[in-house]
Amino acid sequence: MSTRTLLEINHDFLHNLRRHPEILGEIMAELVGSVHGAALNEANSRGHALDLGHGVRLVLQRHHSNDASVKTEYAEVRL
C-alpha cells in the first residue's frame, strides 16, 4: 500500500541525526509497518502528532490518494 507520511523534525535535533543517521533509519523502518498505527490515530483524533523520540514527531500517515494539508500561522500547504 502506498502511503503519505508527514514527519516533523525539531531543528535542534538535526545535527544529532546527522551525526547518528542510524536513528533516522530505525524510525523509517518502523514507519513501513503498522507499528504506530493505533497510537497515531489516537493522537490525531486529539489533534496531536505522535512523538517518536529523538526530536521526531509523526504528524500524519494516510493513503496517498487522501488529500492532506498543513496549516500554520503563516501558510497552508496542501499535499
Rosetta blueprint (number, residue, H / E / L):
1 M L
2 S L
3 T E
4 R E
5 T E
6 L E
7 L E
8 E E
9 I E
10 N L
11 H H
12 D H
13 F H
14 L H
15 H H
16 N H
17 L H
18 R H
19 R H
20 H L
21 P H
22 E H
23 I H
24 L H
25 G H
26 E H
27 I H
28 M H
29 A H
30 E H
31 L H
32 V H
33 G L
34 S L
35 V L
36 H L
37 G H
38 A H
39 A H
40 L H
41 N H
42 E H
43 A H
44 N H
45 S H
46 R L
47 G L
48 H L
49 A L
50 L E
51 D E
52 L E
53 G E
54 H L
55 G L
56 V E
57 R E
58 L E
59 V E
60 L E
61 Q E
62 R E
63 H E
64 H L
65 S L
66 N L
67 D L
68 A L
69 S E
70 V E
71 K E
72 T L
73 E L
74 Y L
75 A L
76 E E
77 V E
78 R E
79 L L
